[in-house]
Amino acid sequence: MSLRKPHELHQRRFGRNLGVGLTLAAFIMIIFGLTIVKVSGTDFGMATQEVQD
């Protein structure tokens, strides 16, 4: 079992993967937050109409 210093390419790849992962996690949190707001929010968009006889 040899412990070698990681190549510079692997360090750059790790940095890029970390950036993509954090961006994906942020996007998922935004979508989750919007979904929670939409599901739990009151119904402001529907106007009630009164029937006139």
Secondary structure, DSSP 8 states (H G I E B T S, - for coil): -------HHHHHHHHHHHHHHHHHHHHHHHHHHHHHHHHHS---S--------
